[in-house]
């Protein structure tokens, strides 16, 4: 979901890659015509029981064609909390994928 955009809504996406620095997504629905430089919120539920849920905030830095017919979006994280940083570091260390 785009920040500060009244017409923006939560959309499904595919997580392509993730690190402490950012996340690569493929947006599967309609994309806003101007994404680069915009702040985006990504909410991720991990596991079948949704025992871990993260809402991450970042800035769209690049775009490209996706592998599943959508738009690939590169997002640089901004203002991660200590909890979010710890979860991402643990996931990276254990090579856990969404």
N, C-alpha and C positions, 0 to 999 in steps of 0.2 A: 504494500500500500504506500502511495506517495504521501509525504508529509505536507501539510498545509494545502491540500487540494480537495475541495469539497466534493468534486466528482469522482475522486479516487475511492476504490473499494478493495477489500482483500481478494486476491486472485490466486489460483493454483499455479505452482511452478515446480520445476525439477531442480534440486540442488546438484550441481555438477562438480563443484569442489569447494572446500572450505579450509581456512587457516585462521590464525589469530589476526591476520591483516585484513582479510576480506572473504568474500564469498562469490562464487560464480553460479548464476542462476539461468534457467531458461524459462522465460515467461510464456505461459501457454494460452493466455487469453489476449484480449485487446490490450495493446500497450499505448501509453500516453505518447503523443507525438514528440514531446520534448522530454527526454529522460536524463541525458548527460548533465551532471552538475546538480541534479535533484536529490533530495534526501528521501530514502526509502526505508520502510520498516519491513523486516522479514520475521515472521513468527514460525518457529519450528517446534513440532512435538516429536520427541524421540521415544521410540518403543511403542508396543501395542497398548500399554496402559496409560500412555501419556505421562509417565512418571517424571519426565524432565521436559519442561517447556521453556524455550528461549524466545525472547523478542529482541532482535538485533537491529541496530540503526546504522545506516551507512550512506555514503554518497556514491551515486552511479558515476563510474569513471570511463566505461567503454561499453560499446554495443557491437553485436554481430549476429549473423544468422545462426539459429539454433539447429541442433541435430534432430529435433522432434517436431519441426515445423513452426517453432516459436522464435523468440528473440533472445539471444544470449546476452546477459547483462553482467558486467563486472562491477562489484560493489566494494568500496573501501570502507571498513568499519570505522565508526566514530563513537566516542564516548561509551566504550564497553565498561560494564561494571566489573568489579573484582570477581564476582561469581561467574559472569559470562566468560571472562578471560580464563578462569580456572577450568570451566567445562570445555572450552575450545582447546586449551592446551592438553587436557586429558584425552579428549577425542583424537587429537592429532598424534599424541604419543601412542595410544592404543590402536591407531589406524581405523577408528570407527567412522563409518560412512552413513549418511542419511539416505 
